[in-house]
Amino acid sequence: MKILYVSSHDLVGQQFNGYLLLNAMRKMDIDARMYVHHFQVNKPDVIYHMNNPIAFFLNRVLSRLGKLLSLHAILPIHSVDIMKNSFYKEADIVHLQLIHATPFFSLLSLPRMGRQKKLVLTLHDPWMLTGHCIHPIECERWKHGCGACPDLKRPFSIKNDTTALIWKIKQMVMQRTNVHLVVASSWMEQMAVKSQILSHLPHSIIPFGLDTQVFKPLDKKACKQAFGIPEDSFVVAFRSVPFSPFKGVEYIEKALLNLSSKKPIYIITLDAVGLVPNLDKKFKIIELGWVNERFMALALSAADLFLMPSIAEAFGMMAVESMACGTPVIVFEGTALPGVIQAPRGGIAVPSKNWEALKEAIETLIENTELYGNLVRNGLEIVNEEYTIEKYVARHLDLYNQLIAL
């Protein structure tokens, strides 16, 4: 079996973008390669398009034109380079990941690829079923054709309302493309099933997996000590994400500022720093910024609770990482997260955008030690049942074998 993974990056987001799968397949002596637009590793199994400087220059020009015309993922030409690559011609499976994250891949190449190869496309978010945005949230125009877009700034931001045109192009392309879709959650599956662009295509649910040798329960007392946190403190952790309207930091702030618990509370933030200055007045805050996986596992093990009240989420990897470290999770309803944590079995889901319900759930887990212990145990069981890296790889390998056998 020969497998070509295609993605925007290699190391950045490797648990999602195919790089993790690449390494796993090669460890099993499967001939796998990866074609990327931005690379950080210099390995013979990672193919980088800079080997063709003329195509690189043309792609840059056409990408800028696409941005000017609000035609995201239509004009780039590196998808043509991919089809000229010698390993592509030999590959049994071509697996596309995050082809819209940076301008290098044209959707117009998909029908040809689907005729030439067994083609797999992982849907990391709902972008493929909308006229431009990554997350439609309350807007339902994606179900009928977009146009008259209520928010052109919602990522990806565009200058002109080309949403009806892009929606039509996607529908035309996907009607002509032989491709098998992969989604990571039942929520994302339901989005695809409701889409006039994607509903006719075969699909599989393959949840993302993590390394349970890294993300595992560590001694909580020792982890708290490592961050200078008193043992008797209750530690709340969450992502502090810049420039994102989806992660719910504003609701976390309101909930925490209105907590009535008398127990000493520390806060650990991950991803970015300086985004929650209002909490300094009431809590001791430890802002870690961007950290590697092992340091993140240490932080999640030091935490007693992880908050992930996203208002848009197609999976939610950090919720799984938190459960794997023995730390319960609270999420908002209306996204993939309640299904991912199997609420109420593995965590608590409260109504979306309701900071008061979020506050009450935090207070409940501070006070109710029996419920807290059940969530810890159940979360670890769920991770072992659904989210190990071994299951993630095996499920992909099963899918590839099924497609090759067709």
SVG drawing of the C-alpha trace seen along z (x, -y; Angstrom):
<svg xmlns="http://www.w3.org/2000/svg" viewBox="-32 -44 48 50">
<polyline fill="none" stroke="black" stroke-width="0.4" points="0.0,0.0 1.2,-3.5 -0.4,-6.5 0.1,-10.2 -1.1,-12.7 -1.7,-16.3 -1.9,-19.1 -1.0,-22.8 1.6,-22.0 3.6,-19.2 4.5,-19.7 2.0,-22.5 -1.2,-20.7 0.4,-17.3 -2.3,-15.4 -4.8,-16.6 -3.1,-17.2 -1.8,-13.7 1.8,-14.0 1.0,-11.7 -0.6,-9.2 2.4,-9.4 4.8,-8.4 2.5,-5.7 2.1,-4.2 5.9,-4.2 6.5,-2.5 4.3,0.3 6.5,0.4 3.8,-1.1 5.1,-3.4 3.6,-6.8 4.6,-10.3 3.3,-13.8 3.0,-16.8 2.9,-20.1 2.7,-23.8 4.6,-24.9 7.3,-22.6 9.4,-22.4 11.0,-19.0 13.6,-18.1 12.8,-14.4 12.6,-12.4 9.1,-11.4 7.9,-15.0 7.5,-16.6 7.7,-20.4 6.6,-22.3 9.5,-24.8 11.3,-22.4 9.3,-24.1 10.1,-27.8 8.0,-28.9 4.9,-27.1 5.6,-28.7 5.7,-32.2 2.5,-31.6 0.7,-30.2 1.6,-33.3 0.3,-35.6 -2.9,-33.6 -3.5,-33.4 -3.3,-37.1 -5.7,-37.5 -8.0,-35.0 -7.9,-37.0 -8.6,-40.2 -11.6,-38.6 -12.8,-36.8 -12.3,-33.4 -10.6,-31.3 -9.2,-27.9 -10.2,-28.4 -7.1,-29.8 -4.1,-28.2 -2.2,-25.8 -0.1,-23.5 -2.8,-20.9 -1.8,-20.6 1.8,-20.1 0.7,-17.3 -0.8,-15.4 2.5,-15.7 4.5,-14.2 5.9,-10.7 4.7,-9.4 1.2,-10.7 1.1,-8.6 2.1,-5.5 -0.1,-6.1 -3.1,-3.8 -4.6,-6.3 -4.5,-10.1 -5.7,-11.6 -6.4,-15.3 -6.2,-17.2 -6.7,-21.0 -6.5,-21.9 -8.2,-25.2 -6.0,-26.3 -3.6,-28.2 -3.8,-29.0 -2.1,-26.2 -5.0,-23.8 -7.7,-24.5 -11.1,-22.8 -11.3,-22.6 -8.7,-19.8 -10.8,-17.5 -12.9,-15.9 -9.7,-14.9 -8.0,-13.6 -11.1,-11.5 -11.0,-9.9 -7.3,-9.1 -7.1,-7.9 -8.9,-6.5 -9.5,-9.9 -10.1,-10.6 -11.0,-14.0 -11.0,-14.7 -13.5,-17.5 -11.9,-19.3 -14.6,-21.9 -17.8,-22.9 -15.9,-25.1 -16.6,-22.7 -20.3,-23.1 -20.5,-26.9 -20.0,-29.8 -17.0,-31.1 -17.0,-30.7 -15.5,-28.0 -18.3,-28.0 -21.8,-29.1 -23.0,-29.0 -26.6,-30.2 -26.7,-31.1 -28.4,-28.4 -27.9,-29.9 -25.4,-27.2 -28.2,-24.7 -29.7,-26.5 -27.0,-28.2 -25.6,-31.1 -25.6,-34.5 -26.5,-37.8 -24.0,-36.7 -24.7,-38.3 -21.0,-38.3 -18.2,-38.5 -15.6,-38.9 -16.3,-35.5 -13.2,-33.4 -12.3,-33.2 -12.8,-36.9 -13.6,-38.1 -14.0,-41.5 -16.9,-40.8 -20.0,-38.7 -19.1,-35.8 -20.7,-33.3 -23.5,-32.2 -20.9,-31.7 -18.5,-29.7 -21.3,-27.6 -22.3,-26.7 -18.7,-26.0 -18.4,-23.6 -21.6,-21.9 -20.6,-21.5 -17.2,-20.2 -18.4,-17.7 -21.1,-16.4 -18.3,-15.4 -15.8,-14.1 -15.5,-10.5 -14.3,-10.9 -14.7,-9.3 -15.2,-11.8 -13.9,-11.4 -15.4,-13.3 -14.2,-13.2 -17.5,-13.5 -21.2,-12.7 -21.9,-16.4 -19.8,-17.0 -21.4,-13.9 -24.9,-15.5 -23.6,-18.8 -22.4,-16.8 -25.7,-14.9 -27.7,-18.1 -25.5,-19.7 -26.7,-19.9 -23.0,-19.9 -21.9,-16.8 -24.9,-14.7 -24.6,-12.3 -21.0,-11.3 -19.9,-8.2 -18.4,-9.0 -16.8,-7.4 -16.5,-8.7 -12.9,-8.5 -12.3,-10.4 -8.9,-12.0 -6.5,-10.1 -3.9,-11.0 -0.8,-9.5 -1.9,-8.1 1.7,-7.7 1.9,-11.5 -1.7,-12.5 -2.3,-10.4 -3.1,-11.2 0.0,-12.4 0.3,-13.0 -1.9,-16.0 -0.1,-17.2 3.3,-17.1 1.9,-18.8 0.4,-21.6 3.7,-21.9 5.5,-22.3 3.5,-25.4 3.7,-26.8 0.1,-26.1 -1.0,-25.1 -2.3,-21.5 -5.7,-22.6 -6.4,-25.0 -9.0,-24.3 -7.4,-24.8 -9.4,-25.9 -7.7,-25.7 -8.8,-26.9 -7.6,-28.0 -7.0,-31.8 -7.2,-32.2 -6.5,-35.5 -8.7,-36.7 -11.2,-33.8 -14.9,-34.6 -15.6,-30.9 -13.8,-29.8 -16.0,-31.4 -13.4,-33.2 -15.9,-36.0 -18.3,-33.5 -15.5,-32.0 -14.6,-35.4 -18.1,-36.2 -18.6,-32.8 -15.4,-32.9 -15.8,-36.5 -19.2,-35.6 -18.2,-32.4 -19.5,-32.1 -17.2,-29.3 -14.9,-30.1 -12.3,-27.6 -9.0,-29.2 -9.0,-29.1 -6.0,-29.3 -6.3,-29.7 -4.1,-28.2 -4.4,-29.5 -3.0,-27.9 -2.3,-29.2 -1.9,-33.0 -1.2,-35.4 -2.6,-38.8 -6.1,-38.1 -7.9,-37.9 -6.7,-40.9 -10.0,-41.2 -9.4,-37.9 -6.2,-39.2 -8.3,-41.1 -9.8,-38.0 -7.5,-35.0 -3.9,-34.0 -3.4,-33.4 -0.6,-31.3 -0.4,-32.1 1.5,-29.4 1.1,-30.5 1.9,-28.0 3.5,-24.8 4.5,-21.4 2.4,-18.3 4.3,-17.1 4.1,-20.4 0.4,-20.7 -0.2,-17.3 1.5,-18.5 -0.7,-21.6 -3.9,-19.6 -2.9,-17.2 -2.4,-20.1 -5.9,-21.4 -9.0,-20.2 -11.3,-21.3 -11.0,-22.3 -13.4,-24.8 -14.1,-24.6 -17.3,-26.6 -16.8,-27.0 -19.8,-28.2 -18.4,-26.5 -16.3,-23.3 -16.2,-20.3 -14.3,-18.1 -12.4,-19.7 -9.1,-17.9 -8.2,-19.7 -11.3,-18.3 -10.1,-14.8 -6.6,-15.6 -8.0,-16.9 -10.1,-13.8 -7.0,-11.7 -5.2,-13.5 -8.1,-12.8 -9.5,-16.3 -13.2,-16.7 -14.5,-19.1 -17.4,-21.6 -18.6,-22.5 -21.5,-24.4 -24.2,-22.6 -24.7,-23.0 -21.2,-21.9 -19.4,-18.6 -18.1,-18.8 -21.1,-17.3 -20.9,-14.2 -17.1,-14.0 -17.1,-14.0 -20.3,-11.9 -22.0,-14.3 -23.2,-13.7 -21.0,-10.6 -17.6,-12.2 -18.3,-15.8 -21.0,-18.5 -22.7,-20.3 -24.6,-23.6 -26.7,-25.8 -24.6,-27.8 -23.6,-31.3 -25.1,-30.9 -22.4,-32.0 -24.6,-31.6 -25.1,-27.9 -21.4,-27.6 -20.8,-29.2 -23.3,-26.8 -21.6,-23.8 -18.2,-24.9 -19.6,-25.4 -21.2,-21.9 -17.9,-20.2 -16.1,-22.1 -18.6,-20.9 -19.8,-17.5 -16.8,-15.2 -18.8,-12.0 -19.9,-13.5 -16.4,-14.8 -14.9,-11.3 -17.4,-9.7 -16.5,-12.1 -12.8,-11.5 -13.2,-7.7 -15.7,-7.9 -13.5,-10.3 -10.5,-8.0 -12.7,-5.1 -14.0,-7.1 -10.5,-8.0 -9.4,-4.4 -12.5,-3.3 -12.5,-5.9 -9.5,-8.2 -6.2,-6.4 -3.7,-6.9 -3.7,-3.2 -7.5,-3.2 -7.1,-6.3 -4.4,-4.7 -6.2,-1.3 -9.5,-2.9 -7.7,-4.7 -5.9,-1.6 -9.2,0.3 -10.8,-2.4 -7.8,-2.4 -8.0,1.3 -11.8,1.1 -11.3,-1.6 -8.5,0.3 -10.7,3.5 -13.6,1.7"/>
</svg>
